[in-house]
Amino acid sequence: MINQASNKNYTHLITTPQECLPVNHDELLQDLRGSLDSIDNEICEGISRRLKIIKEIGEVKKEHNIPIMQNHRVDFVLDKAKSFGEMHNVNPQFLVRVFELFIEEACKIEDKVIEQEE
C-alpha cells in the first residue's frame, strides 16, 4: 500500500540559489546608476578636453589659412568610430551619430576662432 502523503507535490518548496539571497533591488539600481553617473562625468570631462583641443586646432587653421572642413579627417574620425563599435559590440551607427555631433560642434568652434579679430 502506497502512503498518500508521499504523492503530494512539494516542488513549490524548492528554491533556487538566487532566491535564497536577499536582494534589495533599490540598492542595486542605486549602485548601478552611481556607476553610470561616474562614467557620465568621465565622458563630459573628455568632451571638455576635446573641445579645448578643437579651439587650439582652430587657432592653427586661422594662423595658416587652412580650411575648417577637412573631409579626409571627417572620414577618418567617422570610420574610426564605426570600427570601434563593430569591435566592441556597440551600435556603430550610434557612435557615428555621436561623432557627427562632435564634428558639427567642432566646425562651430573653429568658425568662431577664425572669425575673431586678433
N, CA, C and O of each residue as an XYZ file, in Angstrom:
472
protein
N       0.828     -1.175      0.000
C       0.000      0.000      0.000
C       0.883      1.254      0.000
O       1.846      1.343      0.763
N       0.542      2.231     -0.873
C       1.318      3.462     -1.018
C       0.800      4.488     -0.041
O      -0.405      4.694      0.102
N       1.727      5.115      0.619
C       1.393      6.186      1.557
C       0.911      7.400      0.748
O       1.619      7.889     -0.132
N      -0.304      7.879      1.056
C      -0.893      9.006      0.331
C      -0.062     10.278      0.500
O      -0.020     11.109     -0.407
N       0.591     10.441      1.631
C       1.392     11.641      1.862
C       2.558     11.727      0.887
O       2.995     12.826      0.547
N       3.073     10.577      0.427
C       4.219     10.590     -0.480
C       3.829     11.026     -1.886
O       4.705     11.330     -2.695
N       2.542     11.063     -2.196
C       2.085     11.500     -3.514
C       1.919     13.015     -3.611
O       1.612     13.521     -4.690
N       2.111     13.749     -2.525
C       1.943     15.208     -2.548
C       3.095     15.851     -3.321
O       4.218     15.348     -3.322
N       2.793     16.967     -3.975
C       3.787     17.693     -4.742
C       4.404     18.786     -3.871
O       3.712     19.709     -3.441
N       5.710     18.678     -3.613
C       6.407     19.646     -2.773
C       7.322     20.564     -3.589
O       8.171     21.252     -3.023
N       7.155     20.576     -4.902
C       8.051     21.379     -5.741
C       7.934     22.867     -5.431
O       8.876     23.618     -5.686
N       6.816     23.307     -4.894
C       6.663     24.724     -4.560
C       7.566     25.130     -3.390
O       7.736     26.322     -3.135
N       8.134     24.182     -2.692
C       9.023     24.474     -1.581
C      10.482     24.566     -2.009
O      11.333     24.986     -1.226
N      10.776     24.176     -3.245
C      12.144     24.188     -3.738
C      12.486     25.600     -4.191
O      11.716     26.232     -4.913
N      13.635     26.085     -3.766
C      14.081     27.420     -4.168
C      15.390     27.306     -4.922
O      16.146     26.348     -4.758
N      15.640     28.305     -5.752
C      16.912     28.371     -6.465
C      17.899     29.125     -5.582
O      17.478     29.825     -4.660
N      19.207     29.002     -5.839
C      20.187     29.731     -5.034
C      19.947     31.240     -5.039
O      20.170     31.906     -4.028
N      19.492     31.787     -6.179
C      19.240     33.220     -6.250
C      18.115     33.640     -5.302
O      18.138     34.741     -4.753
N      17.137     32.759     -5.114
C      16.013     33.087     -4.235
C      16.422     33.063     -2.770
O      15.748     33.663     -1.934
N      17.505     32.387     -2.450
C      17.962     32.293     -1.073
C      18.699     33.556     -0.635
O      18.787     33.841      0.559
N      19.227     34.312     -1.596
C      19.980     35.515     -1.267
C      19.047     36.707     -1.196
O      18.270     36.939     -2.122
N      19.111     37.464     -0.116
C      18.268     38.666     -0.054
C      18.795     39.718     -1.035
O      19.985     40.036     -1.032
N      17.915     40.246     -1.861
C      18.307     41.246     -2.845
C      17.454     42.480     -2.644
O      16.224     42.421     -2.634
N      18.135     43.587     -2.484
C      17.437     44.859     -2.410
C      17.610     45.520     -3.771
O      18.665     46.081     -4.069
N      16.575     45.450     -4.589
C      16.655     45.951     -5.960
C      16.912     47.450     -6.000
O      17.584     47.938     -6.909
N      16.382     48.192     -5.021
C      16.610     49.633     -4.996
C      18.091     49.937     -4.785
O      18.638     50.833     -5.429
N      18.740     49.199     -3.889
C      20.171     49.408     -3.661
C      20.980     49.039     -4.902
O      21.922     49.741     -5.268
N      20.613     47.951     -5.536
C      21.308     47.518     -6.745
C      21.184     48.571     -7.837
O      22.171     48.923     -8.483
N      19.968     49.072     -8.042
C      19.763     50.121     -9.049
C      20.546     51.375     -8.686
O      21.142     52.011     -9.555
N      20.548     51.729     -7.422
C      21.276     52.915     -6.978
C      22.775     52.752     -7.247
O      23.422     53.689     -7.715
N      23.325     51.581     -6.956
C      24.743     51.323     -7.230
C      25.042     51.400     -8.719
O      26.026     52.014     -9.129
N      24.190     50.774     -9.529
C      24.404     50.796    -10.975
C      24.296     52.209    -11.530
O      25.082     52.608    -12.390
N      23.328     52.957    -11.039
C      23.173     54.347    -11.503
C      24.334     55.212    -11.044
O      24.736     56.140    -11.745
N      24.870     54.914     -9.877
C      26.061     55.620     -9.420
C      27.234     55.373    -10.353
O      28.007     56.283    -10.649
N      27.360     54.136    -10.812
C      28.409     53.811    -11.783
C      28.201     54.585    -13.083
O      29.151     55.111    -13.663
N      26.943     54.647    -13.535
C      26.646     55.421    -14.747
C      26.981     56.889    -14.548
O      27.528     57.526    -15.448
N      26.663     57.432    -13.383
C      26.964     58.844    -13.112
C      28.462     59.104    -13.194
O      28.886     60.131    -13.724
N      29.264     58.183    -12.673
C      30.723     58.335    -12.743
C      31.197     58.305    -14.192
O      32.033     59.114    -14.595
N      30.663     57.374    -14.966
C      31.030     57.282    -16.379
C      30.594     58.534    -17.117
O      31.336     59.049    -17.953
N      29.392     59.032    -16.819
C      28.907     60.260    -17.460
C      29.847     61.429    -17.174
O      30.118     62.240    -18.059
N      30.344     61.517    -15.938
C      31.297     62.579    -15.596
C      32.573     62.440    -16.415
O      33.113     63.433    -16.903
N      33.055     61.211    -16.565
C      34.254     60.972    -17.373
C      34.014     61.377    -18.825
O      34.878     61.978    -19.462
N      32.840     61.044    -19.336
C      32.504     61.405    -20.720
C      32.491     62.924    -20.871
O      33.061     63.457    -21.823
N      31.851     63.619    -19.945
C      31.766     65.083    -20.022
C      33.148     65.725    -19.907
O      33.443     66.691    -20.610
N      33.994     65.193    -19.024
C      35.360     65.713    -18.908
C      36.135     65.477    -20.204
O      36.895     66.342    -20.640
N      35.946     64.322    -20.813
C      36.601     64.031    -22.090
C      36.125     64.962    -23.185
O      36.923     65.429    -23.998
N      34.838     65.234    -23.214
C      34.297     66.160    -24.212
C      34.874     67.553    -23.991
O      35.221     68.240    -24.952
N      34.978     67.968    -22.748
C      35.547     69.284    -22.445
C      36.985     69.379    -22.943
O      37.370     70.377    -23.552
N      37.778     68.342    -22.685
C      39.166     68.323    -23.173
C      39.198     68.350    -24.698
O      40.026     69.034    -25.299
N      38.295     67.606    -25.310
C      38.234     67.542    -26.778
C      37.938     68.924    -27.358
O      38.559     69.334    -28.339
N      36.990     69.642    -26.751
C      36.611     70.957    -27.259
C      37.732     71.971    -27.090
O      37.894     72.852    -27.935
N      38.505     71.868    -26.024
C      39.654     72.769    -25.839
C      40.689     72.540    -26.943
O      41.263     73.494    -27.468
N      40.922     71.279    -27.289
C      41.874     70.966    -28.353
C      41.343     71.456    -29.694
O      42.111     71.928    -30.532
N      40.043     71.348    -29.898
C      39.446     71.839    -31.145
C      39.672     73.342    -31.285
O      39.938     73.835    -32.381
N      39.567     74.063    -30.174
C      39.819     75.510    -30.219
C      41.267     75.772    -30.642
O      41.526     76.673    -31.440
N      42.204     74.992    -30.115
C      43.612     75.132    -30.500
C      43.796     74.818    -31.983
O      44.548     75.500    -32.680
N      43.106     73.784    -32.459
C      43.172     73.445    -33.887
C      42.658     74.608    -34.721
O      43.236     74.940    -35.756
N      41.567     75.229    -34.268
C      41.027     76.385    -34.976
C      42.032     77.516    -35.057
O      42.122     78.196    -36.079
N      42.786     77.723    -33.993
C      43.799     78.780    -33.995
C      44.916     78.475    -34.989
O      45.400     79.375    -35.676
N      45.327     77.209    -35.068
C      46.350     76.807    -36.040
C      45.818     76.994    -37.456
O      46.530     77.495    -38.327
N      44.578     76.597    -37.687
C      43.986     76.748    -39.024
C      43.901     78.225    -39.406
O      44.160     78.590    -40.552
N      43.539     79.068    -38.444
C      43.445     80.508    -38.713
C      44.818     81.061    -39.070
O      44.960     81.807    -40.039
N      45.819     80.698    -38.292
C      47.174     81.211    -38.493
C      47.753     80.815    -39.845
O      48.522     81.566    -40.443
N      47.380     79.633    -40.320
C      47.962     79.116    -41.564
C      46.966     79.068    -42.724
O      47.218     78.417    -43.737
N      45.839     79.757    -42.572
C      44.813     79.812    -43.617
C      44.412     78.426    -44.119
O      44.345     78.186    -45.325
N      44.148     77.527    -43.187
C      43.713     76.171    -43.518
C      42.190     76.131    -43.426
O      41.629     76.611    -42.442
N      41.506     75.568    -44.429
C      40.040     75.493    -44.375
C      39.559     74.698    -43.151
O      40.211     73.754    -42.705
N      38.424     75.102    -42.637
C      37.855     74.413    -41.479
C      37.542     72.967    -41.820
O      37.955     72.048    -41.114
N      36.814     72.774    -42.903
C      36.371     71.426    -43.251
C      37.495     70.653    -43.913
O      38.002     71.037    -44.967
N      37.870     69.571    -43.281
C      38.895     68.664    -43.790
C      38.225     67.307    -43.984
O      38.167     66.496    -43.059
N      37.719     67.067    -45.196
C      36.918     65.867    -45.450
C      37.645     64.570    -45.119
O      37.036     63.630    -44.608
N      38.944     64.514    -45.406
C      39.686     63.293    -45.102
C      39.717     63.021    -43.599
O      39.668     61.868    -43.171
N      39.800     64.094    -42.798
C      39.795     63.931    -41.335
C      38.413     63.509    -40.844
O      38.303     62.650    -39.970
N      37.366     64.099    -41.395
C      35.997     63.725    -41.027
C      35.773     62.246    -41.325
O      35.260     61.505    -40.486
N      36.160     61.827    -42.525
C      36.001     60.417    -42.898
C      36.775     59.503    -41.951
O      36.275     58.454    -41.544
N      37.999     59.909    -41.604
C      38.823     59.104    -40.703
C      38.153     58.948    -39.336
O      38.086     57.843    -38.797
N      37.656     60.058    -38.774
C      37.025     60.028    -37.447
C      35.768     59.166    -37.464
O      35.549     58.371    -36.550
N      34.945     59.316    -38.492
C      33.708     58.535    -38.568
C      33.993     57.055    -38.793
O      33.331     56.197    -38.210
N      34.973     56.757    -39.631
C      35.345     55.354    -39.849
C      35.893     54.730    -38.573
O      35.607     53.573    -38.267
N      36.680     55.499    -37.832
C      37.241     55.005    -36.570
C      36.125     54.725    -35.569
O      36.171     53.715    -34.867
N      35.137     55.590    -35.493
C      34.002     55.381    -34.580
C      33.224     54.128    -34.973
O      32.856     53.319    -34.121
N      32.981     53.979    -36.263
C      32.256     52.804    -36.751
C      33.017     51.520    -36.443
O      32.430     50.546    -35.971
N      34.305     51.513    -36.704
C      35.133     50.332    -36.432
C      35.163     50.000    -34.948
O      35.094     48.831    -34.566
N      35.263     51.021    -34.116
C      35.263     50.791    -32.675
C      33.971     50.100    -32.262
O      33.989     49.137    -31.496
N      32.852     50.596    -32.774
C      31.565     49.993    -32.460
C      31.499     48.538    -32.874
O      31.025     47.688    -32.119
N      31.970     48.259    -34.061
C      31.946     46.877    -34.559
C      32.829     45.960    -33.708
O      32.478     44.805    -33.470
N      33.957     46.467    -33.257
C      34.889     45.641    -32.479
C      34.487     45.489    -31.013
O      34.895     44.535    -30.350
N      33.685     46.432    -30.507
C      33.347     46.427    -29.079
C      31.858     46.213    -28.807
O      31.370     46.527    -27.721
N      31.150     45.686    -29.779
C      29.728     45.364    -29.613
C      28.900     46.579    -29.188
O      28.027     46.493    -28.324
N      29.204     47.707    -29.823
C      28.436     48.934    -29.630
C      27.861     49.285    -30.999
O      28.558     49.192    -32.009
N      26.614     49.682    -31.034
C      25.963     50.006    -32.299
C      26.811     51.023    -33.081
O      26.939     52.171    -32.656
N      27.390     50.611    -34.215
C      28.256     51.517    -34.977
C      27.539     52.783    -35.444
O      28.136     53.859    -35.446
N      26.272     52.672    -35.839
C      25.532     53.850    -36.291
C      25.346     54.852    -35.149
O      25.363     56.062    -35.370
N      25.170     54.348    -33.945
C      25.056     55.230    -32.775
C      26.342     56.035    -32.603
O      26.302     57.254    -32.441
N      27.482     55.346    -32.639
C      28.759     56.040    -32.461
C      29.015     57.027    -33.596
O      29.538     58.116    -33.359
N      28.657     56.666    -34.809
C      28.826     57.588    -35.929
C      27.994     58.847    -35.700
O      28.471     59.955    -35.944
N      26.753     58.688    -35.233
C      25.902     59.862    -34.960
C      26.505     60.739    -33.869
O      26.482     61.966    -33.971
N      27.047     60.111    -32.822
C      27.685     60.877    -31.742
C      28.845     61.687    -32.310
O      28.983     62.875    -32.020
N      29.677     61.034    -33.120
C      30.834     61.746    -33.657
C      30.447     62.771    -34.713
O      31.170     63.748    -34.909
N      29.338     62.575    -35.390
C      28.843     63.627    -36.287
C      28.486     64.874    -35.484
O      28.723     65.994    -35.936
N      27.919     64.681    -34.299
C      27.638     65.833    -33.424
C      28.930     66.509    -32.980
O      29.011     67.737    -32.948
N      29.942     65.709    -32.635
C      31.242     66.278    -32.263
C      31.807     67.111    -33.408
O      32.306     68.216    -33.194
N      31.725     66.581    -34.612
C      32.267     67.277    -35.783
C      31.494     68.569    -36.038
O      32.087     69.602    -36.349
N      30.176     68.506    -35.906
C      29.351     69.710    -36.086
C      29.756     70.793    -35.088
O      29.901     71.960    -35.451
N      29.937     70.399    -33.833
C      30.337     71.360    -32.800
C      31.750     71.872    -33.060
O      32.038     73.048    -32.838
N      32.628     70.994    -33.529
C      33.997     71.404    -33.843
C      34.002     72.485    -34.920
O      34.748     73.460    -34.817
N      33.188     72.323    -35.936
C      33.105     73.320    -37.004
C      32.621     74.663    -36.468
O      33.134     75.710    -36.864
N      31.644     74.639    -35.576
C      31.140     75.888    -34.974
C      32.241     76.576    -34.174
O      32.421     77.790    -34.277
N      32.969     75.810    -33.386
C      34.043     76.381    -32.569
C      35.141     76.947    -33.452
O      35.621     78.056    -33.215
N      35.540     76.201    -34.460
C      36.591     76.675    -35.360
C      36.145     77.918    -36.117
O      36.944     78.828    -36.337
N      34.872     77.966    -36.519
C      34.335     79.170    -37.169
C      34.501     80.384    -36.264
O      34.960     81.435    -36.712
N      34.128     80.244    -34.993
C      34.244     81.360    -34.046
C      35.692     81.802    -33.893
O      35.983     82.998    -33.879
N      36.589     80.848    -33.780
C      38.012     81.187    -33.614
C      38.523     81.940    -34.841
O      39.216     82.949    -34.714
N      38.182     81.449    -36.015
C      38.686     82.054    -37.241
C      38.083     83.440    -37.462
O      38.748     84.321    -38.005
N      36.834     83.642    -37.048
C      36.169     84.934    -37.236
C      36.621     85.976    -36.219
O      36.382     87.166    -36.424
N      37.259     85.569    -35.141
C      37.698     86.513    -34.114
C      38.776     87.435    -34.669
O      39.660     87.017    -35.418
N      38.674     88.697    -34.280
C      39.712     89.672    -34.629
C      40.902     89.437    -33.717
O      40.747     89.077    -32.550
N      42.067     89.640    -34.253
C      43.270     89.469    -33.444
C      43.535     90.666    -32.602
O      44.513     90.691    -31.856
